[in-house]
Amino acid sequence: MKVLAALSGGVDSAVAAARAVDAGHDVTAVHLALSRNPQSHRTGARGCCTIEDSNDAFRAADMLGAPFYVWDLSAEFQEKVIDDFISEYAAGRTPNPCLRCNESIKFEALLDRAMALGFDAVCTGHYAQVFQGPNGTELHRAIDPDKDQSYVLGVLTSEQISHSMFPLGNSTKTEVRAEAEARGILVAQKPDSHDICFIPDGDTAGWLARQIETSPGDVIDAETGNKVGTHKGAQSFTVGQRRGLALGNPTGDGERRYVVDVDVSQNLVMIGPPTLLEIDIIEAIKPRWGGPLPVNGQAVHVQIRAHGDALPATVHVADELVTITLAESLRGVASGQAAVLYDGTRVIGSATISRSRRSASV
């Protein structure tokens, strides 16, 4: 096959590309230039879009003997990932930029270009697996639960999955680093990136404060309605948050208080005990399916955080609304997060959480 390997400059994508070459594919390498933030062009910058990363990607391609190109997708990245991130927080929602990047950049803009240029598939260093199932190509979890990235790939459609290659899905990170060492790949021990790539200093709250016009407001006790403190901007808070509340009035029972709701329109942050965070019904919109839609009432597992547990649930789909009923209550679900549905290890699809609530039984 004619394969376009996306090289980030890290060890995972380098080994993935090397495995694609070993499998006999005709591999061309491309590095995506996503960031125009000057801080991301400094030595030692945090994130995954630095000049250093571009140089590391070139060296990996050169070692593999693969043609190498740099594609400037920074305009698309600004609009579909960064601007979306800002607007979601401004509306009081909690987005996941990695999902948006996979959806709009790595497996939409990149894949569309690749197909237009005659490539058969895009290869990346994500930890996930692709299998042929009874209804076509399926996306599955990686064998390494600590590195599994199927959650952030849950936005892929069945068509996108059919043109995707994830050669690392059957390996652990330890095995991948050892293989990189054996191959002489220079980034074999390069640390993983854990930050939001367009926030190089890791200070998300501070970065958002510079992007969104905020004003001081009240922190309200959700049970009593009393004012218990002030905040510098409601957009900086998310449901389930405990740190940074700076309450002026201590609670009588001495229990910790959490953010239980954020009302951006009124500039209010509501806090309460952890019991107010307990929900068992999730409503989600904008579904994206990796295969056939689930049958209403189907037993599934749902994951709402990249490294969270997959929880047993049932699902009901009505047009663009996905209703997920959890078998047990869950705390700290915020609108804007992604709910990814699984059937065993297979990714059914994902949707964006619009509302979560407690049933009468909780």
C-alpha positions in Angstrom: 0.0 0.0 0.0 1.0 3.6 -0.5 1.1 5.0 3.1 1.5 8.5 4.5 3.2 8.3 7.9 2.6 11.2 10.2 5.9 11.9 12.1 5.4 14.0 15.2 9.1 13.9 16.1 8.6 11.4 19.0 9.5 7.8 19.4 6.0 6.4 18.8 5.4 7.8 15.3 9.0 6.9 14.3 8.6 3.2 15.3 5.2 3.1 13.7 6.6 4.4 10.4 9.5 1.9 10.6 7.1 -1.0 11.1 5.1 0.2 8.0 8.3 0.2 6.0 9.2 -3.3 7.3 5.7 -4.5 6.2 6.6 -3.6 2.7 4.5 -0.5 2.3 5.6 2.5 0.1 6.0 5.0 2.9 6.2 8.8 2.6 6.7 10.8 5.8 5.0 14.1 6.7 5.4 16.4 9.7 2.4 18.7 10.5 3.3 22.2 11.4 0.4 23.1 13.6 1.6 25.9 15.9 2.4 29.6 15.2 3.0 30.3 18.9 6.5 31.8 19.1 7.0 30.0 22.5 6.7 26.7 20.8 9.8 27.5 18.7 12.1 27.7 21.6 14.6 25.0 22.8 13.0 23.0 25.6 9.5 24.2 24.9 6.8 21.9 26.2 4.2 20.4 24.0 4.5 18.5 20.7 4.7 21.1 18.0 8.2 22.6 18.3 11.0 23.2 15.8 12.9 20.5 17.6 10.1 18.1 16.9 10.3 18.9 13.2 14.0 18.3 13.1 13.6 15.0 15.0 10.9 13.9 12.5 13.2 14.7 9.5 16.0 12.6 11.1 13.6 9.7 11.6 12.4 9.9 8.0 16.0 10.1 6.7 17.0 7.0 8.7 14.0 5.1 7.1 14.9 6.3 3.6 11.4 7.8 3.3 10.6 11.1 1.4 9.9 13.8 3.9 7.6 16.8 3.8 6.3 19.4 6.2 2.7 20.4 5.8 1.5 23.7 7.2 -1.9 23.1 8.8 -1.6 25.9 11.3 -4.5 27.8 10.0 -6.8 24.8 10.2 -5.4 24.0 13.7 -6.0 27.6 14.9 -9.6 27.5 13.7 -10.7 24.0 14.5 -8.7 23.3 17.7 -7.5 26.4 19.4 -10.5 28.7 18.6 -12.9 25.8 19.4 -11.1 25.3 22.8 -11.5 29.0 23.6 -15.1 29.2 22.6 -16.0 26.1 24.5 -14.5 27.4 27.7 -16.1 30.8 27.1 -19.4 29.0 27.0 -18.7 27.2 30.3 -17.9 23.8 28.7 -14.8 21.6 29.2 -13.4 20.5 25.8 -10.7 17.9 24.9 -8.4 19.5 22.3 -6.7 16.2 21.5 -10.0 14.7 20.3 -10.7 17.8 18.2 -7.2 17.6 16.7 -7.7 14.0 15.8 -11.1 14.7 14.4 -10.4 17.9 12.4 -6.7 17.7 11.7 -5.0 14.3 11.8 -7.9 12.3 10.4 -9.8 14.9 8.4 -7.5 17.5 6.9 -4.5 15.1 6.8 -6.5 12.1 5.6 -8.4 14.1 3.0 -5.1 15.4 1.5 -3.6 12.0 1.6 -6.5 10.4 -0.3 -6.5 13.3 -2.8 -2.8 12.6 -3.4 -3.4 8.9 -4.0 -2.3 7.4 -0.7 -4.2 4.4 0.6 -3.8 5.0 4.3 -2.4 7.3 7.0 -0.1 5.7 9.6 0.4 7.3 13.1 2.0 6.3 16.4 -1.3 6.1 18.3 -1.8 3.1 20.6 -4.9 1.4 19.2 -5.8 -1.5 16.9 -7.7 -1.9 13.7 -9.4 -5.2 12.8 -11.8 -6.4 10.1 -15.1 -7.3 11.6 -18.4 -8.6 10.3 -19.5 -5.0 9.5 -16.2 -3.7 8.1 -13.2 -2.1 9.7 -13.3 -1.7 13.5 -11.3 0.3 15.9 -10.2 -1.5 19.1 -8.3 -0.7 22.3 -4.5 -1.3 22.3 -3.2 -4.2 24.3 -1.3 -1.9 26.7 -4.0 -0.3 29.0 -1.6 2.3 30.2 -1.0 3.6 26.7 -4.3 2.9 25.1 -5.4 5.9 23.0 -8.7 4.6 21.6 -10.5 7.2 23.7 -9.0 10.2 21.8 -9.6 8.3 18.5 -13.3 7.7 19.3 -14.2 10.6 17.0 -13.1 8.6 13.9 -15.8 7.5 11.5 -15.8 4.0 10.0 -14.5 5.5 6.7 -11.6 7.1 8.4 -10.8 4.0 10.4 -10.7 2.0 7.1 -7.8 4.3 5.9 -5.9 4.3 9.2 -2.9 2.3 10.4 -1.8 2.0 14.0 1.2 -0.3 14.0 1.8 0.1 17.8 -1.5 -1.2 19.1 -0.1 -4.7 19.8 2.9 -3.4 21.8 3.7 -1.8 25.1 5.6 1.4 25.5 8.6 -0.4 26.9 8.7 -2.6 23.9 8.5 0.4 21.5 11.3 2.2 23.2 13.5 -1.0 23.2 12.7 -1.4 19.5 13.7 2.2 18.8 17.0 1.7 20.6 17.7 -1.5 18.6 16.9 0.4 15.4 19.2 3.3 16.3 16.3 5.8 16.4 17.8 8.9 18.1 14.5 9.8 19.9 14.3 6.4 21.6 14.3 7.9 25.1 12.6 11.2 24.2 10.0 12.0 27.0 6.4 11.8 26.1 4.4 15.0 25.7 1.7 15.5 28.3 0.8 19.1 27.8 -1.8 20.8 25.5 0.6 21.6 22.7 -0.5 25.2 22.2 -0.1 26.0 25.9 3.7 25.5 26.2 4.0 26.5 29.8 1.2 24.1 30.9 -0.7 26.9 32.6 -4.2 26.4 31.1 -6.0 28.7 33.5 -3.5 31.5 32.9 -3.6 31.0 29.1 -7.4 31.1 29.1 -7.4 34.3 31.2 -5.5 36.0 28.4 -7.8 34.7 25.7 -11.3 35.3 27.3 -12.6 38.5 28.7 -13.5 37.7 32.3 -14.9 39.6 35.2 -15.2 38.9 39.0 -18.3 37.1 40.2 -19.8 35.2 43.1 -19.2 31.7 44.3 -22.6 30.4 45.6 -23.4 27.5 47.9 -25.6 25.3 45.7 -27.5 24.0 48.8 -28.2 27.3 50.6 -27.9 29.9 47.8 -25.6 31.9 50.0 -22.5 33.7 48.7 -19.4 32.0 50.0 -16.6 33.6 48.0 -15.7 35.3 44.8 -13.9 34.3 41.6 -12.0 36.1 38.8 -14.0 34.6 36.0 -16.5 31.7 35.7 -14.9 30.4 32.5 -11.8 29.3 34.5 -13.8 26.7 36.4 -15.0 23.2 35.5 -17.4 20.8 37.2 -15.7 18.6 39.7 -12.9 21.1 40.4 -11.8 21.6 44.0 -8.6 23.6 43.9 -8.6 27.3 43.4 -12.0 28.1 45.0 -10.6 30.5 47.6 -13.8 30.4 49.7 -14.3 33.3 52.1 -16.6 31.4 54.4 -15.7 27.9 55.7 -18.4 25.2 55.6 -20.0 24.3 58.9 -19.5 20.5 58.5 -15.8 20.9 57.4 -16.4 18.8 54.2 -14.6 19.7 51.1 -16.6 21.6 48.5 -16.4 21.1 44.7 -17.6 23.0 41.7 -21.0 21.5 40.9 -22.1 23.9 38.2 -20.9 26.9 36.2 -23.3 29.5 34.8 -21.3 31.7 32.5 -24.3 33.8 31.5 -24.7 34.9 35.1 -21.0 34.7 35.9 -21.7 32.3 38.8 -19.8 29.3 40.2 -21.9 27.0 42.3 -20.2 24.7 44.8 -21.4 21.9 47.0 -20.5 18.6 48.7 -19.4 15.7 46.4 -22.8 14.1 46.6 -24.1 16.8 44.4 -21.7 15.7 41.7 -23.2 12.2 41.5 -25.1 11.5 38.2 -26.2 8.4 36.4 -27.7 9.8 33.2 -25.6 11.4 30.5 -27.0 13.2 27.5 -24.7 13.8 24.5 -24.9 15.4 21.1 -22.9 15.4 17.8 -22.3 11.6 17.7 -19.7 10.1 15.5 -19.9 6.4 14.8 -17.1 4.0 14.1 -19.5 1.5 12.7 -23.2 0.5 13.0 -25.2 2.5 15.5 -25.9 0.7 18.8 -29.3 -0.8 19.3 -31.5 1.1 21.8 -31.1 -0.4 25.2 -27.8 -2.1 24.3 -25.4 -2.8 27.1 -22.1 -0.9 26.5 -19.2 0.6 28.5 -18.7 4.3 28.5 -15.5 6.3 29.1 -15.5 10.0 29.7 -11.9 10.7 30.3 -8.7 9.8 28.4 -7.4 7.7 31.3 -10.7 7.1 33.1 -12.4 3.8 33.7 -14.9 2.3 31.3 -18.2 2.1 33.1 -21.1 -0.3 32.4 -24.1 1.5 30.9 -27.0 1.2 28.5 -27.4 3.5 25.5 -30.4 5.0 23.6 -30.0 6.9 20.3 -32.7 9.3 19.0 -31.5 11.2 16.0 -28.6 13.3 17.2 -29.2 12.8 20.9 -27.4 10.0 22.7 -28.7 9.1 26.2 -26.4 7.0 28.4 -27.7 5.4 31.6 -25.0 4.3 33.9 -25.2 1.2 36.0 -23.7 3.1 39.0 -23.5 6.8 39.7 -20.5 8.8 38.7 -19.1 12.1 39.9 -17.7 15.1 38.2 -19.0 15.0 34.6 -18.8 18.3 32.7 -20.5 19.4 29.6 -18.1 19.5 26.6 -16.4 16.3 27.6 -16.5 13.3 25.2 -18.3 10.1 26.0 -16.8 7.2 24.1 -18.8 4.0 23.9 -17.3 0.6 23.8 -18.5 -2.9 23.0 -15.8 -5.0 24.7 -12.6 -3.6 23.2 -14.3 -2.2 20.1 -15.0 1.5 19.9 -18.7 2.0 18.9 -18.4 5.8 18.6 -18.4 9.0 20.6 -20.5 12.0 21.4 -20.1 15.4 23.2 -21.7 15.6 26.6 -24.3 18.3 26.7 -25.9 17.5 30.1 -25.6 15.1 33.0 -28.1 14.5 35.7 -29.3 12.3 38.5 -32.3 10.0 38.2 -34.8 9.7 41.0 -33.1 6.5 42.1 -29.7 8.2 42.9 
